[in-house]
Amino acid sequence: MTIFEHLGALEAFILSLAIAALVVFVAKLVRRRHTVVWSLPHALWMTIILFNSVLFWIDGFRMRDITSSSVLTVIAILALPLLCFLQSELVAPGDATAEDFDLKAFHERHRAEYIGATVVYAIVLAAYICWLAFVNHGPFPVGALVFTGLSLAVSAAAIRMRQTWVQVAAPLLVLSTKLLYLPLAVAAMSGGEVSF
């Protein structure tokens, strides 16, 4: 078994749990659709959190050629998927009560928790990407840091400001960065060519 297969199995298992938590919650919403109070900001953050898990899983394929590892890599490969799972459980709680299906009220009460978890994830991921560039003598990841900085700024606004336009615009901006990155991640997985 290679290092990639060994670490990838653990990563995939944890990310599968993160994605499953979101899908199970969506199924509960569909079953209760007549009584659910829907929230666009909550739905957008759920989508962002789903993308965090999927993109991290896709990016994990970049490890396929590694022949050695470090303690920091193992910690990152464990911590980042766990942060993905934490985000999923905070935005789509497995133990949701009837009052949690008022998604507008849920977002108002708990947005700092799940948006905060996305902020922590973004910071840890950016730090890990910078460390990888440093130890591999690669180019400094300016683009990744710019997108991370933008995401952090608008996420902080979404936590602090209650205005409806902020609650919609902030996750839309964060989601747009994820959508812009998706073809690049897929291209890196398939050898570098971007195709749609």
N, C-alpha and C positions, 0 to 999 in steps of 0.2 A: 504494500500500500504506500502510495506517495504522500508527501507532506500535504499537497493540495487535496488529495482525496480524504485524508484524515481530518484536516481542519475544515474542509468543505462540507463534510458530513455533519459536523456539529453546527456549523453556520446554517446550513440548509434546514436542519431540524428546528432550530430556534426561529428562523425566519418563517418557516411553515406554520409554526404556532402563532406568530404575529399576524400573518395573513389570515389564518383560520379564525382568529378572534374577531377580525373585521367582518369576514364573510358570515359568521354565525350571528353577529349583531345585525347585519343587514337583513338576514333571514327573519330575525325577530321583528324588525321594523316592518317588513313586508307582511308578516302575519298580523301585526297590530295596526296596519296602515289606516284603518278607519278612526283610530283613537290617537295616533301619533300626531304631535304638534311638530311639524317639520321646521328645519332651520338650515338655510343655505350656508351660513358660516360653518356650522358643524359638519355639514356634508363636504364642504371644501377641505376642512382639516382632516376628515377621514380619508379623503382622496390623497392628500399630501402624505399622510402617514402610510397609506398603502404604497405609494410611489417610493417612499424611503426604503421600505422593505424590499420591493422589487428591484430597485436600482442597486441597492447594496448586494443583492443576490447576483445580479448581472455582473457587477463590477468584481465580484469574487472570482470570476473566471480568469481575471488577469493574473491570479496566483498560480495558474496551471503549470508554469515552467519553473517555479521556485525549487531549489535543491537544498536550501538551508532556511532556518527560521530563527527567530529571536524571541525572548520573553515578551518584548513589547508587541510583536506581531501576534503572538498567541493571546495576549491580554486584549488587544484591539479586536481580534476575530471573535473573541467571546463577548466583550463589552458592547460593541456596536450592534450585533443582533439582539442582545438583551435590551438595549435601549430601544430598538425597534419594537420588541414585544411590549415593553413598558408603555410606549406611545399608544400602541393598539389597545391595550387594556384600559388605559386612561380615557381614550376617546370613545371606546366601545366596550363598556364594562360587562364582563361575563355575569356579574351578579346584579344586573340592572333591575331596579324596582319599577313599579308602575309610574312613579313620578319622574323617573329618568327618561321616559318616553315622551316627555315634553322637552323636545330637543332645544327649543329656544331657552327655556329655563336652565336646562342642563348645561348649555354652552355658557350662559351667564355665570352659573355657579362654578363650573369646572374648567373653563377655558385656560386659565393660568396654569393648570396642571398639565394638560396635554400639549399646549403650545410651549410651555416651559420645557417639557421633555423633548420636543422637536428642536428647541434651541440648544439644549445640552448635547443632543445627538449631533447637530451641525458643528458645534465647537469641537467635539471629540473627533469627528470625522475629518474636519479641516486640519486639526493638529496632526493626526495620523498621516494624512496626505503630504503635509509639509515634511514630516519626519522621513517618510519614504523617499521623497525627492532629495532630501539632504543626504541620507545614507547611500542612495544609489547614484548620487552626483547627477541627478536629472534636472531638468529645467524647473525653476520655481513655479508653483502652480498659481499664477496670478489670477487666471480666470476663475478657478475654483474658489479662491479667497474673495474675489469681488462678488460672486454669486452668494457665497456664505455671508458676507457682510450685509448685502442687500436683504437676504432672508432674515438675518438677525434683527436688522433695524425694523422691518415691517412686522416681524413677529412680536417684538417688544411693543410696537404701537397697538397691535391687536390685543395684547394683554392689558395694556394701560388704558386705552381709549374705548369708550362704549358706543361711539357713534356708529350707526348702521353702515355708512359708507366705508368706514375703516374696517369694520368686521367682515365686509365682503371684499374690499380692494386688497387688503393685506394678504389673505390666503390666495387670492387670484394671482398676485405677484409671485408669491412663493411657488405656487403650482406651475406658473409659466416657466420658472427656472428649471423645474423638474422635467417639464415637457421638452424644453430646449435641450436638456442634457440626454434625454432618452436615446435619440438616434446616435449620439456620440458614444454612449455606453455600449449600445448594440454593435456599433462599428468596431469598437475596441475588442469586443468578444469575437467578432468574425474576421479579424485580421486587419482592420483599419479602414475599410471602405464604408462610407455612409450610403445606405440605400433605403428607400422608403417603400 
